[in-house]
Amino acid sequence: MEEFSDVRNKQCAVIEFLTAEKVPPIEIHRRMQAVYGDECVDVSTVRCWVRRFKDGELGQADLSDKTQRTDLKN
């Protein structure tokens, strides 16, 4: 089984890619649920990340660093 941060980073990459293709957040979440099932991030997280990608506040490298720091605390 993959580690939490690995799955989360993969989902972040999917969200970044589909956002660039102008896929709506609800559709991104629906598609991710089909692939990741119970390990899928919440729709509110998808919306937040989509907004941050569109605003240029977040990139894949940024989230990877934050996820790793959060994982170290747990």
C-alpha positions as CSV (number, residue, x, y, z in Angstrom):
1,M,0.0,0.0,0.0
2,E,1.2,3.5,-0.8
3,E,2.0,6.0,1.8
4,F,-0.4,8.9,2.4
5,S,1.9,11.5,1.0
6,D,2.5,9.5,-2.2
7,V,-1.2,9.2,-2.9
8,R,-1.8,12.8,-2.0
9,N,1.0,14.0,-4.3
10,K,-0.4,11.9,-7.2
11,Q,-3.8,13.4,-6.6
12,C,-2.3,16.9,-6.6
13,A,-0.7,16.3,-9.9
14,V,-4.0,15.0,-11.3
15,I,-5.8,18.2,-10.0
16,E,-3.1,20.4,-11.5
17,F,-3.3,18.7,-14.9
18,L,-7.1,18.7,-15.1
19,T,-7.3,22.3,-13.9
20,A,-5.0,23.3,-16.8
21,E,-7.4,21.5,-19.1
22,K,-10.2,23.6,-17.6
23,V,-12.1,20.6,-16.0
24,P,-14.5,21.8,-13.3
25,P,-13.6,20.8,-9.7
26,I,-16.7,18.7,-9.2
27,E,-15.8,16.7,-12.3
28,I,-12.2,16.3,-11.2
29,H,-13.4,15.0,-7.8
30,R,-15.8,12.6,-9.5
31,R,-13.1,11.2,-11.7
32,M,-10.6,10.9,-8.9
33,Q,-13.1,9.0,-6.7
34,A,-13.5,6.4,-9.4
35,V,-9.7,5.9,-9.3
36,Y,-8.7,6.5,-5.7
37,G,-11.9,5.4,-3.9
38,D,-11.7,6.0,-0.1
39,E,-8.2,7.5,-0.5
40,C,-9.6,10.4,-2.6
41,V,-9.2,13.9,-1.1
42,D,-12.4,15.6,-0.2
43,V,-14.2,17.8,-2.8
44,S,-13.5,20.9,-0.7
45,T,-9.8,20.1,-1.0
46,V,-10.1,19.7,-4.8
47,R,-11.9,23.1,-4.9
48,C,-9.2,24.7,-2.8
49,W,-6.3,23.3,-4.8
50,V,-8.0,24.3,-8.1
51,R,-8.4,27.8,-6.9
52,R,-4.8,28.0,-5.7
53,F,-3.5,26.6,-9.0
54,K,-5.6,29.1,-11.0
55,D,-4.3,31.9,-8.8
56,G,-0.7,30.8,-9.3
57,E,-0.3,30.2,-5.5
58,L,0.4,26.5,-5.7
59,G,2.5,24.2,-7.8
60,Q,3.2,20.5,-7.5
61,A,6.6,21.2,-5.8
62,D,4.9,23.5,-3.3
63,L,2.4,21.0,-2.2
64,S,5.0,18.2,-2.0
65,D,7.0,20.2,0.5
66,K,4.0,21.1,2.6
67,T,2.7,17.5,2.6
68,Q,6.0,16.1,3.7
69,R,6.3,18.6,6.5
70,T,2.8,17.7,7.6
71,D,3.5,14.0,7.5
72,L,6.6,14.5,9.7
73,K,4.4,16.0,12.4
74,N,2.1,13.0,12.5
